[in-house]
Amino acid sequence: MNRRDFMASAGVLMVPGALKLPAVPGAEPAQSAGEDLSGIWDFRFDPNDQGEAQRWQEDSGKSGWDRSPVPISFNVVFPHERWYSGAAWYRTQFEAPRLEPGERLQVRFLSVALRARVWVNGLFVGEHLFPYSAFTLDITHAIRPGQTNHLVVRADNRILRRAIPDLHDHGWWNFGGILREVYLQRRPVIDLEDVLIHTELPGAAGASDRHAAAAGKKGWRLRFQLNFRNCGPSRYLPFHMAVEDASGQVLWQKASQQVLVKGTTRSGGGGAFTNITPWSPEHPALYTLVVRGPSGTEHRTRFGFRQIGVRGSEILLNGEPVHLRGINRHEMYPGRGMTLTAAEDRKDLEDIKALGCNFVRLCHYQQHPRVYDLADELGLLLWSEIPAWQSSRLTLSDPEVWRVYGAPQLREMILQNRNHPSVIIWSVANEVPSDTTAVRDYIDRATAYVKEIDPSRLVTFASDRHLQDICYGAVDVIATNEYFGWYYGKMSDVGPLLDNLHRKWPQKPIVVSEFGAGCALGRKPSALPARAFDYSEDYQVELLRSHLGQILAPERSGYVAGSTIWVYNDFPDPARIAPSQPPGHPFVNLKGLVTQHRQKKRAYAAVQKIYRAHAAREKQQAEKNGSQRLERNARSPA
């Protein structure tokens, strides 16, 4: 692409406020990770919650302290404390650099469950109330430059009565502690703290400009917003910006001067691109916005040209209908809990892609940042959700819960993942009492709040109330969890439910967000006592074939926009106890297509065959539609 392909009339690095994107300050910094503090830390349990009163944050002795690797849950490291729920303490040392005037030192945690309080050299530097999102604390005022410094963390995994999650949350193991990496980050005086990138295909559903370009010649609009922080005096500085493709070829570049006042300066720019490869599951084309500042500083943000929207009962990707062939995924692995390796995350997503999926529901919490990166690379659409899992009506209607745990948790999830082209759906809850007016108020409020922050994506929640649900009015997609043929009803009840939902909500797409059956690897059918669950591989295959046959039926293709099987992998679940569980599988949800150790059950191959066949039919139909459009265009007068 040459310079003329980028329509510079919109301007680049304009005055603050000129870019019409949501003004959302306070995003988590996206710069390079920094110094990894992972390793062996001091550790001790605090079952009586006495540590803070006894000044453990200032303790430098060895008495009472054990050793634990970081990151990983203390419920995994100490098997005898598998069920532990309470406070636990971590501490380590680091060497603090000598900072130049205006520089800052920060510590960044990718996940501490469920809540964290943090001290440096005995000084309290901050806390965080959400288990699965990252947070950054400025520790400049607390460090001893050029010396050894002490970092202390109090993690608490007690589930609270009025919070998100609340006491109704028992759907997966309550892993506590420092679950993901910890980084020490040195920030320059002039810091590009946050970048927001927005792409639009004019005329596509969800785009602000409804005037479509000529067929076959649609251009993409790119808009970006840069939030600078200057901890020194106001300065007039040069910056260089570029857009690169995946090979590193520069498609556009511009040098500019910018006045950065002390504090925060918001700038931005935008324009139109042609000859772009849109991001899609079939072609996950990625580009990079590069911002280079003085002294060789460089900030790189990867993105894709991608548009998501709805048109009536269809979901549109880049202006064309898309069917979501999906599966749910829990971030868990035996012996490590929720602390997976990069190789394990990649293997999971590659296996999901090989299954024939183009969509993954990340249930029921924000997963490791690299999961979103991998989805961008592999071409997997994502549903990202906060852990409002079966939260009570009283919790969701409590204004203090919304203020402290609801809105901030949604905000963090969105701000930390909003540049990923893979993310197409934000979810505000799962299986809440959505047949009540109190929860309808929550869904309405949460949906409006999400759209205020990010109007470019779809919003929903997963419902298990079927036709009794009264909360679907606000959301973009009807997402229904159903377990016909397992917990209740007959396998054949799926189709009638979908038809009735469509009759009730004819202008909304429907996604079956959960369905499945438990299965113990290698288990054969046998005579079962009354009301017992059939955990055989035969039954799991039969149920999934039946459900997918009804979901993917051609007569429902106009309004059933997707399916997400429950679940990719078996995972630890404290609610799974005898007598309903098969022998040898206590406390494990067995609905996975693979085991906890990722051994494939027969259902994996059965689903793969169905999903791949559906994808082939969709591709054939898309090629046919494309040929028909070309013929129509050829017959049209010039």
C-alpha positions in Angstrom: 0.0 0.0 0.0 1.3 3.4 -0.9 0.6 6.7 0.9 -2.3 7.5 -1.3 -4.1 4.4 -0.1 -4.1 5.9 3.4 -6.5 8.8 3.4 -4.7 11.2 5.6 -7.4 13.8 5.6 -8.6 12.5 8.9 -5.3 13.6 10.4 -2.8 11.8 12.6 -1.8 12.8 16.1 -4.6 15.3 16.2 -5.5 17.5 19.2 -6.9 15.6 22.2 -10.5 14.7 21.8 -10.6 15.0 18.0 -10.8 11.2 17.5 -14.4 10.0 17.9 -13.7 6.8 19.9 -15.0 6.0 23.4 -13.0 8.1 25.9 -11.9 5.4 28.3 -9.0 6.4 30.5 -7.3 4.0 32.9 -6.5 1.1 30.7 -3.8 -1.4 31.7 -0.5 -0.6 30.0 0.3 -2.8 27.0 4.1 -2.3 26.8 6.6 -5.2 27.0 6.3 -7.5 30.0 9.4 -6.4 31.9 11.4 -8.4 34.4 9.7 -11.7 35.2 9.7 -12.3 38.9 8.6 -15.9 38.6 10.5 -18.4 40.8 10.5 -19.7 44.3 9.0 -17.4 46.8 8.5 -17.6 50.6 5.0 -18.7 51.5 2.7 -19.3 54.5 -0.9 -20.0 55.1 -2.9 -17.6 57.3 -6.0 -19.6 58.3 -6.9 -17.3 61.2 -6.4 -14.2 59.1 -3.9 -12.7 61.6 -1.0 -11.9 59.3 -1.7 -8.3 58.7 -2.4 -7.5 62.3 0.9 -9.3 63.2 2.7 -7.3 60.5 3.8 -10.2 58.3 4.2 -7.6 55.6 7.2 -6.4 57.5 8.6 -9.8 58.5 12.0 -10.7 57.1 12.7 -13.7 59.3 12.4 -17.4 58.2 10.3 -18.7 61.0 6.9 -19.9 59.9 7.6 -19.5 56.2 7.6 -22.3 53.7 8.6 -22.1 50.0 6.4 -22.2 46.9 6.8 -21.7 43.2 5.2 -18.7 41.6 3.0 -18.7 39.6 0.8 -21.6 40.7 -2.1 -22.1 43.1 -1.3 -23.0 46.7 -4.1 -25.6 46.5 -2.0 -27.4 44.0 1.5 -26.9 45.6 0.2 -28.2 48.9 -2.1 -31.2 48.2 -3.2 -31.5 51.8 -4.6 -28.0 51.4 -6.6 -28.9 48.3 -9.8 -27.5 49.9 -8.1 -24.5 51.6 -10.1 -21.3 51.4 -8.6 -18.3 53.2 -5.6 -15.9 53.3 -2.1 -16.9 52.2 1.0 -14.9 52.0 3.9 -14.7 49.5 7.1 -12.7 49.6 10.2 -12.3 47.4 13.1 -9.9 46.8 14.1 -7.9 43.8 16.8 -5.4 43.0 15.4 -1.9 42.2 17.1 0.1 39.6 18.2 3.7 40.1 15.6 5.8 38.3 16.0 8.9 36.3 13.8 11.9 37.3 10.3 11.2 36.1 10.8 7.4 35.6 8.5 5.0 37.5 8.7 1.4 38.6 5.6 -0.7 38.6 4.8 -4.3 39.5 2.3 -6.1 37.3 0.3 -9.2 38.3 -1.5 -11.2 35.6 -3.8 -12.9 38.1 -4.1 -13.2 41.9 -7.1 -15.2 43.2 -9.4 -14.2 44.4 -8.2 -10.9 45.9 -4.8 -9.4 46.6 -3.1 -6.8 48.9 0.5 -5.8 48.1 3.3 -4.3 50.1 6.8 -3.2 49.1 9.4 -2.8 51.9 6.5 -2.8 54.4 4.6 0.0 52.7 1.1 -0.8 51.4 1.0 -0.1 47.6 -2.4 -1.3 46.6 -5.0 -4.0 46.3 -7.0 -5.7 43.6 -10.5 -7.4 44.0 -10.9 -9.5 40.9 -9.2 -12.9 40.4 -8.6 -13.3 36.7 -7.7 -9.9 35.3 -4.3 -8.3 35.4 -3.5 -5.3 37.5 -0.5 -2.9 37.8 0.7 -1.0 40.9 3.1 1.9 41.0 5.8 1.2 43.6 8.1 4.1 42.8 7.5 5.8 46.2 8.2 2.5 48.1 11.4 1.2 46.6 15.0 1.6 47.7 16.9 2.3 44.4 20.1 0.3 44.0 19.2 -2.0 46.9 17.4 -5.2 47.7 13.7 -4.7 48.1 10.9 -6.9 49.6 7.7 -7.6 47.8 4.9 -9.1 49.9 1.5 -10.3 48.6 -1.5 -11.4 50.6 -3.9 -13.6 48.5 -7.4 -14.5 49.7 -9.6 -17.0 48.0 -12.6 -16.9 50.3 -15.7 -16.4 48.3 -17.8 -13.5 49.6 -21.5 -13.4 50.1 -21.9 -10.2 48.1 -19.3 -10.0 45.3 -18.7 -11.3 41.8 -18.2 -14.2 42.1 -20.5 -14.8 45.1 -21.3 -17.8 47.3 -23.3 -19.5 44.6 -20.0 -19.9 42.7 -19.1 -23.6 42.9 -18.8 -24.6 39.3 -15.0 -25.1 39.3 -12.2 -25.5 41.8 -11.5 -22.4 43.9 -7.8 -22.2 43.1 -6.2 -19.5 45.2 -2.9 -17.6 45.1 -0.7 -16.1 42.4 -2.0 -17.9 39.4 -0.1 -16.2 36.6 3.2 -14.3 36.1 4.4 -11.3 38.0 6.5 -8.6 36.2 8.7 -5.7 37.3 8.3 -2.8 34.8 10.4 0.3 34.4 8.4 3.1 32.9 10.0 6.0 31.0 9.3 9.7 31.6 7.3 9.8 28.4 5.2 6.7 28.3 2.6 5.5 25.7 0.4 4.0 28.3 -2.5 2.7 26.1 -3.5 2.2 22.5 -7.0 1.7 21.2 -7.5 0.4 17.7 -10.8 0.3 15.9 -11.4 -1.0 12.4 -14.6 -0.7 10.4 -16.0 -2.0 7.1 -18.3 0.7 5.9 -21.8 -0.7 5.2 -21.3 -3.8 7.3 -23.5 -4.5 10.3 -22.1 -2.8 13.3 -20.3 -0.1 11.3 -21.1 3.5 12.1 -21.1 4.4 8.4 -24.0 2.7 6.6 -23.0 3.7 3.1 -21.5 0.7 1.5 -18.8 1.0 -1.1 -19.2 -0.5 -4.5 -19.3 -4.3 -4.6 -15.8 -5.8 -4.5 -14.2 -2.4 -3.7 -15.0 -1.9 0.0 -12.2 -0.2 1.9 -11.5 -0.6 5.6 -11.3 2.3 8.0 -8.7 2.3 10.7 -8.9 4.6 13.7 -6.6 4.7 16.6 -6.2 6.5 19.9 -2.9 7.0 21.8 -2.8 7.8 25.5 0.5 9.3 26.5 1.7 10.0 30.0 4.3 12.6 30.7 5.9 12.6 34.2 8.1 15.6 33.3 7.5 19.1 32.1 5.5 19.8 28.9 7.6 18.9 25.8 7.3 19.1 22.0 8.5 15.7 20.7 8.8 13.9 17.4 7.0 10.5 16.9 7.0 8.1 14.0 4.1 5.8 13.3 3.7 3.0 10.9 1.3 0.1 10.0 3.1 -3.1 9.1 1.8 -6.4 7.8 2.7 -9.8 9.2 5.9 -9.9 7.1 7.1 -6.6 8.4 6.3 -4.7 5.2 5.4 -1.1 5.9 2.0 -0.2 4.5 1.9 3.3 5.8 4.1 5.6 7.9 4.1 9.1 9.1 6.4 11.3 11.2 4.7 13.8 13.4 5.4 16.3 16.2 3.3 16.2 19.4 3.0 18.5 22.4 2.8 16.3 25.5 1.7 18.3 28.5 2.6 17.1 32.0 0.1 14.4 32.8 -2.1 12.7 30.2 -2.4 13.6 26.5 -4.8 11.8 24.3 -4.1 11.8 20.5 -5.2 9.8 17.6 -5.6 9.4 13.9 -7.3 7.3 11.2 -8.0 6.8 7.6 -9.0 4.3 4.9 -7.1 1.3 3.7 -7.7 -0.8 0.5 -6.2 -4.1 -0.6 -6.4 -5.4 3.0 -6.9 -9.0 4.0 -9.6 -9.0 6.6 -9.1 -11.0 9.8 -11.3 -14.2 9.8 -11.0 -17.8 11.1 -10.1 -18.8 7.5 -7.6 -16.0 7.1 -6.4 -14.7 10.4 -4.4 -11.8 8.9 -2.7 -9.6 11.5 -1.2 -6.2 11.2 0.8 -4.1 13.6 0.6 -0.4 14.6 4.1 0.7 15.5 4.7 4.0 17.4 8.3 5.0 17.9 9.2 7.9 20.2 12.3 9.7 21.2 15.3 7.8 22.5 14.4 4.8 20.5 11.3 3.8 22.4 8.9 1.6 20.5 5.4 0.4 21.1 3.9 -2.3 19.0 0.2 -3.2 19.0 -1.1 -6.1 16.9 -4.6 -6.0 15.4 -6.7 -7.2 12.6 -9.2 -5.6 10.2 -12.4 -7.2 11.5 -16.0 -6.1 11.8 -18.7 -8.0 13.8 -22.4 -7.2 13.9 -25.9 -8.5 13.7 -28.6 -8.2 11.0 -31.9 -9.5 12.2 -31.3 -13.1 13.3 -27.9 -13.4 11.7 -24.4 -12.7 13.1 -22.2 -11.0 10.5 -18.5 -11.2 10.3 -17.0 -8.6 7.9 -20.4 -8.1 6.4 -21.2 -11.8 5.7 -23.2 -14.3 7.8 -21.1 -16.5 10.0 -22.1 -19.7 11.9 -20.2 -20.2 15.2 -19.0 -23.8 15.5 -17.7 -23.7 19.0 -16.8 -25.2 22.3 -16.4 -24.1 25.9 -12.9 -24.1 27.4 -11.8 -24.2 31.1 -8.3 -23.0 31.8 -7.2 -26.0 33.9 -4.6 -28.8 33.8 -3.8 -31.6 36.3 -1.0 -30.8 38.6 -1.1 -27.1 37.8 -4.6 -26.0 38.3 -5.3 -22.8 36.4 -1.6 -22.2 35.7 -0.9 -23.7 32.3 2.3 -23.5 30.3 2.4 -21.6 27.0 2.8 -25.0 25.2 -0.3 -26.4 26.9 -2.4 -23.3 26.0 -1.2 -23.6 22.3 -1.9 -27.3 22.2 -5.4 -26.8 23.5 -6.3 -24.1 20.9 -4.7 -26.0 18.1 -6.7 -29.1 19.0 -9.9 -27.0 19.2 -9.1 -25.6 15.7 -8.5 -29.1 14.4 -11.9 -30.1 15.9 -13.4 -27.9 13.2 -14.2 -25.0 15.6 -14.1 -21.4 14.6 -15.3 -20.2 18.0 -14.4 -20.7 21.7 -16.3 -19.6 24.8 -13.8 -18.8 27.5 -15.7 -19.9 30.5 -16.3 -18.3 32.9 -13.6 -15.8 33.4 -10.8 -13.8 31.7 -8.1 -16.3 30.7 -4.4 -15.8 30.3 -3.4 -13.0 27.9 -1.6 -15.4 25.6 -4.9 -17.3 25.0 -6.2 -14.2 23.3 -3.0 -13.8 21.4 -3.1 -17.4 20.2 -6.7 -17.0 19.1 -5.7 -14.0 17.0 -3.0 -16.1 15.4 -4.9 -19.3 14.9 -8.2 -17.7 13.8 -10.5 -18.5 16.6 -13.4 -16.2 17.5 -13.8 -15.7 21.2 -16.5 -15.1 23.8 -15.0 -13.5 27.0 -16.9 -13.5 30.3 -16.7 -12.2 33.9 -17.3 -14.8 36.6 -20.9 -13.9 37.5 -21.6 -17.6 37.5 -25.0 -18.4 39.0 -24.7 -15.2 41.0 -27.8 -14.6 43.1 -30.6 -12.1 42.5 -29.6 -10.3 45.7 -26.0 -10.0 44.6 -26.8 -8.7 41.1 -29.3 -6.2 42.4 -27.0 -4.8 45.1 -25.8 -1.3 43.9 -22.6 -1.7 46.0 -21.7 -5.0 44.3 -22.2 -3.3 40.9 -20.0 -0.3 41.9 -17.2 -2.4 43.5 -17.2 -5.7 41.7 -19.5 -5.5 38.6 -18.6 -2.4 36.6 -14.9 -2.5 37.4 -14.5 -6.2 36.5 -16.3 -5.7 33.2 -14.2 -2.6 32.5 -10.9 -4.4 33.1 -11.8 -7.4 30.9 -12.7 -5.0 28.1 -9.8 -2.6 28.4 -7.3 -5.4 28.5 -8.6 -7.3 25.5 -10.3 -4.8 23.2 -7.6 -4.7 20.5 -7.9 -8.5 19.9 -9.7 -9.2 16.6 -10.6 -12.6 17.9 -12.9 -11.2 20.6 -16.4 -10.8 19.2 -18.6 -11.2 22.3 -18.5 -9.8 25.8 -20.6 -11.7 28.3 -21.9 -10.2 31.5 -23.1 -13.4 33.3 -23.8 -17.1 33.2 -26.9 -19.0 34.4 -28.2 -16.2 36.7 -31.9 -15.9 37.8 -32.8 -14.1 34.5 -36.5 -14.8 35.0 -36.6 -12.1 37.7 -36.9 -8.3 37.3 -34.0 -7.7 39.6 -31.6 -9.6 37.3 -33.2 -7.9 34.3 -32.1 -4.6 35.7 -28.6 -6.0 36.1 -28.5 -7.3 32.5 -29.8 -4.0 31.2 -27.3 -2.0 33.2 -24.3 -4.2 32.4 -25.1 -4.4 28.7 -25.4 -0.6 28.4 -22.2 -0.2 30.3 -20.3 -2.6 28.1 -21.6 -0.9 24.9 -20.5 2.5 26.3 -17.0 1.2 26.7 -16.9 -0.9 23.5 -19.7 -0.3 21.0 -17.9 -2.4 18.4 -18.7 -5.9 19.8 -21.7 -8.0 20.7 -23.0 -8.3 24.2 -24.8 -11.3 25.8 -25.1 -13.6 28.8 -25.7 -17.3 29.0 -29.2 -18.2 30.2 -30.5 -21.5 31.5 -34.1 -20.2 31.9 -35.2 -20.9 28.3 -38.6 -19.5 27.5 -39.0 -18.1 31.0 -36.1 -15.7 30.5 -37.1 -12.0 30.6 -33.7 -10.5 30.1 -33.1 -11.0 26.4 -34.4 -7.6 25.3 -31.1 -5.7 25.9 -28.6 -8.2 24.5 -27.4 -8.7 20.9 -27.5 -12.5 20.9 -29.7 -15.0 22.7 -27.4 -17.5 24.3 -29.1 -20.5 25.9 -27.6 -23.3 28.0 -29.6 -26.5 27.6 -29.0 -30.1 28.8 -31.9 -32.0 27.3 -31.3 -35.7 27.6 -28.9 -35.3 30.5 -30.3 -33.3 33.4 -33.8 -33.2 32.1 -36.1 -33.8 29.1 -35.3 -35.7 25.9 -32.6 -35.2 23.3 -35.3 -34.3 20.8 -36.5 -31.3 22.9 -33.6 -29.1 21.5 -35.2 -28.3 18.2 -38.6 -27.2 19.6 -36.8 -25.0 22.2 -34.9 -23.2 19.4 -38.0 -22.8 17.3 -40.0 -21.3 20.3 -37.1 -19.0 21.2 -37.1 -17.7 17.6 -40.9 -17.2 17.6 -40.5 -15.2 20.8 -37.5 -13.2 19.6 -37.6 -13.3 15.8 -35.1 -10.5 15.3 -32.2 -11.9 17.4 -29.7 -14.6 16.5 -29.6 -17.6 18.8 -26.5 -19.4 20.0 -26.7 -22.6 22.0 -24.0 -21.7 24.6 -23.9 -25.0 26.5 -25.0 -28.6 25.9 -23.3 -31.9 26.6 -23.1 -35.2 28.5 -20.7 -36.6 31.0 -18.4 -39.4 29.8 -15.7 -41.5 31.5 -13.0 -42.5 29.0 -13.4 -46.1 27.9 -16.7 -46.6 29.8 -19.1 -49.0 28.1 -22.9 -49.0 28.2 -24.4 -51.1 31.0 -27.7 -51.5 32.9 -28.3 -48.4 35.0 -30.4 -47.9 38.1 -33.3 -45.5 37.9 -32.3 -41.8 37.5 -28.6 -42.7 37.0 -26.5 -40.9 34.5 -25.1 -42.8 31.5 -21.4 -41.9 31.5 -20.6 -44.3 28.6 -18.8 -43.0 25.5 -21.7 -44.3 23.4 -24.2 -42.1 25.1 -22.0 -38.9 24.9 -21.6 -39.5 21.2 -25.3 -40.1 20.7 -26.3 -37.0 22.6 -23.9 -34.7 20.8 -24.9 -36.0 17.4 -28.6 -35.5 18.2 -28.1 -32.0 19.6 -25.9 -30.9 16.7 -28.3 -32.4 14.2 -31.1 -30.2 15.5 -28.9 -27.1 15.9 -27.4 -27.4 12.4 -30.6 -28.4 10.7 -30.9 -26.4 7.4 -34.4 -25.1 8.4 -32.9 -23.3 11.4 -29.9 -21.9 9.6 -31.5 -18.5 9.3 -31.7 -17.9 13.1 -29.5 -20.4 14.9 -26.2 -18.7 14.6 -24.0 -21.1 16.6 -23.3 -23.9 19.1 -20.7 -24.2 21.8 -20.4 -27.7 23.3 -19.8 -28.1 27.0 -16.8 -28.7 27.2 -13.4 -29.2 25.6 -11.6 -30.7 28.6 -12.7 -32.4 31.8 -11.9 -30.2 34.8 -12.0 -30.3 38.7 -15.4 -29.5 40.1 -16.2 -29.7 43.9 -19.9 -30.3 43.2 -19.3 -33.6 41.3 -19.7 -36.2 44.1 -21.1 -39.7 44.5 -23.6 -41.3 43.8 -24.0 -39.4 40.5 -20.3 -39.7 39.6 -19.0 -43.0 38.1 -16.4 -44.8 40.2 -12.9 -43.4 40.2 -13.8 -39.9 39.1 -14.6 -37.9 42.2 -14.8 -34.1 41.9 -14.4 -34.0 38.1 -16.8 -32.6 35.6 -16.6 -35.3 32.9 -18.4 -33.5 30.0 -15.1 -32.9 28.2 -14.4 -34.2 24.7 -10.9 -34.9 26.1 -9.8 -35.9 29.6 -8.0 -33.6 32.0 -4.8 -35.0 30.5 -6.1 -34.3 27.0 -6.7 -37.9 26.0 -9.4 -37.8 23.3 -12.7 -39.5 23.9 -14.7 -40.9 21.0 -16.9 -37.8 21.0 -14.0 -35.7 19.8 -13.9 -37.6 16.4 -17.7 -37.6 16.2 -17.9 -33.8 16.6 -14.9 -33.2 14.3 -16.7 -35.1 11.5 -19.9 -33.0 12.0 -18.1 -29.6 12.3 -15.8 -30.2 9.4 -18.7 -31.3 7.2 -20.7 -28.2 8.1 -17.6 -26.0 7.4 -17.2 -27.6 4.0 -20.9 -27.0 3.2 -20.6 -23.3 4.3 -17.5 -22.8 2.1 -19.2 -24.3 -0.9 -22.3 -22.1 -0.4 -20.1 -19.0 0.1 -18.3 -19.8 -3.2 -21.6 -20.2 -4.9 -22.9 -16.9 -3.6 -19.7 -15.2 -4.6 -20.0 -16.5 -8.2 -23.6 -15.3 -8.3 -22.6 -11.8 -7.2 -20.0 -11.7 -9.9 -22.5 -12.7 -12.5 -25.0 -10.1 -11.3 -22.3 -7.4 -11.3 -21.2 -8.4 -14.8 -24.8 -8.0 -16.1 -25.3 -4.7 -14.3 -25.0 -1.6 -16.5 -21.8 0.4 -16.0 
